[in-house]
Amino acid sequence: GIRFIGRAPQRSGLVSFVIDGIHPYDLGTIIDKMGVAVRTGHHCAEPVMTRFGILGTVRASFAMYNTLEEVEVLVKAVERAGNMLR
């Protein structure tokens, strides 16, 4: 049920996503409580999100200092939070 938002062939250091049937704020709040910093909301793009029927997204940002282990922690937190909210 995870859906990535955006299809740019050359993505930068962030990933925006939603999980079907779960409000992004609820998902982001639980992920944050698990110690993983993500942002939720419109990200200064409310008109375009409204146009495409998106309530908001969860956004994870990455930089050169992030490790593969941190990405794996994010993935596990998203899976766990998604399971809790279904």
C-alpha positions as a Python dict, from the first residue, in 0.01 Angstrom:
ca = {
    (1, 'G'): (0, 0, 0),
    (2, 'I'): (297, 239, -4),
    (3, 'R'): (294, 489, -288),
    (4, 'F'): (592, 706, -372),
    (5, 'I'): (506, 1057, -483),
    (6, 'G'): (696, 1194, -781),
    (7, 'R'): (854, 1027, -1079),
    (8, 'A'): (1157, 1241, -1149),
    (9, 'P'): (1424, 1025, -1316),
    (10, 'Q'): (1699, 1213, -1128),
    (11, 'R'): (1575, 1223, -768),
    (12, 'S'): (1750, 1431, -510),
    (13, 'G'): (1806, 1335, -148),
    (14, 'L'): (1443, 1294, -46),
    (15, 'V'): (1157, 1053, -80),
    (16, 'S'): (791, 1149, -35),
    (17, 'F'): (535, 876, 18),
    (18, 'V'): (191, 784, 147),
    (19, 'I'): (35, 458, 258),
    (20, 'D'): (-316, 395, 131),
    (21, 'G'): (-579, 448, 400),
    (22, 'I'): (-342, 609, 652),
    (23, 'H'): (-320, 984, 711),
    (24, 'P'): (38, 1106, 660),
    (25, 'Y'): (39, 1293, 992),
    (26, 'D'): (-55, 979, 1185),
    (27, 'L'): (210, 777, 1006),
    (28, 'G'): (477, 1042, 1056),
    (29, 'T'): (397, 1084, 1424),
    (30, 'I'): (445, 715, 1495),
    (31, 'I'): (763, 696, 1287),
    (32, 'D'): (896, 996, 1482),
    (33, 'K'): (815, 824, 1813),
    (34, 'M'): (1033, 536, 1690),
    (35, 'G'): (1328, 775, 1670),
    (36, 'V'): (1324, 836, 1295),
    (37, 'A'): (1297, 1201, 1190),
    (38, 'V'): (1055, 1254, 901),
    (39, 'R'): (840, 1547, 796),
    (40, 'T'): (472, 1539, 714),
    (41, 'G'): (239, 1778, 538),
    (42, 'H'): (217, 1971, 212),
    (43, 'H'): (584, 2075, 203),
    (44, 'C'): (500, 2416, 51),
    (45, 'A'): (318, 2244, -237),
    (46, 'E'): (-46, 2249, -124),
    (47, 'P'): (-190, 2367, -460),
    (48, 'V'): (-29, 2083, -655),
    (49, 'M'): (-119, 1826, -390),
    (50, 'T'): (-479, 1947, -396),
    (51, 'R'): (-476, 1919, -776),
    (52, 'F'): (-371, 1553, -753),
    (53, 'G'): (-592, 1469, -454),
    (54, 'I'): (-309, 1417, -207),
    (55, 'L'): (-381, 1508, 157),
    (56, 'G'): (-11, 1537, 234),
    (57, 'T'): (292, 1314, 239),
    (58, 'V'): (556, 1173, 466),
    (59, 'R'): (899, 1288, 355),
    (60, 'A'): (1235, 1137, 442),
    (61, 'S'): (1547, 1336, 355),
    (62, 'F'): (1891, 1190, 304),
    (63, 'A'): (2240, 1336, 290),
    (64, 'M'): (2589, 1209, 226),
    (65, 'Y'): (2638, 1123, 594),
    (66, 'N'): (2338, 887, 619),
    (67, 'T'): (2425, 520, 641),
    (68, 'L'): (2257, 216, 489),
    (69, 'E'): (2173, 108, 843),
    (70, 'E'): (1975, 431, 892),
    (71, 'V'): (1781, 365, 573),
    (72, 'E'): (1701, 16, 700),
    (73, 'V'): (1579, 163, 1032),
    (74, 'L'): (1349, 395, 834),
    (75, 'V'): (1209, 106, 631),
    (76, 'K'): (1139, -99, 944),
    (77, 'A'): (976, 201, 1115),
    (78, 'V'): (750, 262, 813),
    (79, 'E'): (650, -106, 804),
    (80, 'R'): (582, -116, 1177),
    (81, 'A'): (386, 210, 1182),
    (82, 'G'): (184, 104, 879),
    (83, 'N'): (95, -226, 1046),
    (84, 'M'): (-7, -46, 1366),
    (85, 'L'): (-243, 189, 1180),
    (86, 'R'): (-418, -71, 966),
}
